[in-house]
Amino acid sequence: MKVETKNSEKQSLVPSLITPQEALQILQNEIPLLEVLQRAYEPRKKYFGNKVRIHILDNVKNGNCAEDCGYCAQRKNSDSGITNYGLKSEEEILQDAKQAKENGAYRFCMVTAGTGPSLKVTEKLAKIISRITHELDLKVCLSAGLLDEQKAKILSESGLDRYNHNLNTSSKHYSKICTTHTYEDRIQTLEHLNRENVGLCSGLIVGMGESLEDLVEVAFTLKNLKVISIPVNFFIPITNHAIQNPNLLTPEFCLRVLSMFRLVNPDSEIRIAAGREGHLRSLQALSLYPANSLFASGYLNVKGSEISQTISMIYDAGFEPELENKNFTQQMLHPYDSSNFPSLYKFPNSQK
């Protein structure tokens, strides 16, 4: 019997607000940045108000992957220096999910390395998803690679809220970043999940040598697939990556990309994913005008800002985090709270 999830948002149905040509103009700096941000903020506010959803990633299986995706620290023969480990136990994953909820996570994102799960592993993951959904009352997104129809059905029946499977780049550019599977393989997985009524989470990685036209193509492809959750990653040059001629990303360009994706996909969850700290830098807060969600506490194999820093940024920008743990913010102290004063002085009196 299929378990109903808490999330009724299964498909993006609102038409795009810009054409491909207008999307290209945004990326080509033909429209002033503040005007672009204002245009993107209007649908963001209409569909999501001032709320920001926080997602926390958990690598439930790391490394030993047979795929050669050039951007990934877990790809075969990568020699990136990461720690390899097999699938965590059911109780370990449940504890990680509990901790994520205590830290304010809106959704718990489970990620496994590899081409795709076996039938046995799929059934194990389905059991864990069911427990997290019912025992912790927490939304779950799973990213486990390629799926066939049978595995998609098993995961759907477990109550899975979302499944992440990024397109990563355009169809034309895909062979330049991966050769062990095809762009069409990824599309097929999304179609299997769509038929099983699992919410689709699919995005891209910006900065892997693609053209502006490639970025626009991905935005409209995701729109055609009715993807409701779109993580926008910005390429992080991990040790021994295999991306040829990565793009130089500026904070302004990253804001333009996020805004373009919002205007093409008005009612989709646009997520600021990997690379926000290093590429958006001092303009991170402005990214909340087009985007309504983000990752906190790091990414798959790369550190990110702490959850408390992320929540502070959200509040400081005038937005409100959607927290499962409403008491979390009460534990956060202002930098100038009286309890912090002893450590604020540049030249403390050592004689005290």
PyMOL commands that set and color helices and strands:
alter all, ss='L'
color gray80, all
select helices_A, chain A and resi 20-27+33-48+90-102+119-135+149-157+174-176+183-195+212-224+251-264+276-288+307-316+328-331+338-343
alter helices_A, ss='H'
color red, helices_A
select strands_A, chain A and resi 51-61+107-112+139-143+162-164+199-201+204-206+229-234+269-272+293-296+320-322
alter strands_A, ss='S'
color yellow, strands_A
deselect
rebuild
show_as cartoon
